[in-house]
């Protein structure tokens, strides 16, 4: 388990809320540290994490999960943008 100090630029946080999940991205703006990128009303945890993983893969950040307003974060996986599929010609 970790807290907000572990977050870095472009990390994705899947945050559980009453009616589903929010996906947040860590931004460079000092007065707005995190931006909401998706609000998933009714999303279950598996769908929210899968969507967060796709977003993290594109941004190159780490993926985190929280169910308590970002005070305790669970590290899920690291995704790097350059780790995409390569085609063989």
Order of alpha helices (4+ residues) and beta strands (2+ residues): beta-beta-beta-alpha-beta-beta
